[in-house]
Amino acid sequence: MSVRMFRAKVKPEKVAEMEAAGKEMFAAIEAAQPKGVRYTWCKLQDGETFLLLVDLEDDDANPLAALSAFTDVMAELKGDWIAEPLTMEQLTPIGSYRLF
């Protein structure tokens, strides 16, 4: 298991666009039901910072990468939407209830 947290500060004028695209992306992920991954987005209180959490069973095979809805949103996030460099941290779960 590999859990990572990505922190993305989004341009204020792009927040609504990112949220709408995220809802469409999660609908596509739900429809595809990829195995070996858990994934979520959370918006922080400032309204512009998002935490993206991903748990992969296999670090070498991210099943989300096979979904165009995911790759399209990630391209926009890293390109036009982001206000600051994306940061990533490796997390080590100590305990979890139905999250990881």
ABEGO torsion letter per residue (X at the ends): XBBBBBBBBBBAAAAAAAAAAAAAAAAAAAAAGBBGBBBBBBBBAAGABBBBBBBBABAABBAAAABAAAAAAAAAAABAABABBBBBBBBBBABBBGAX
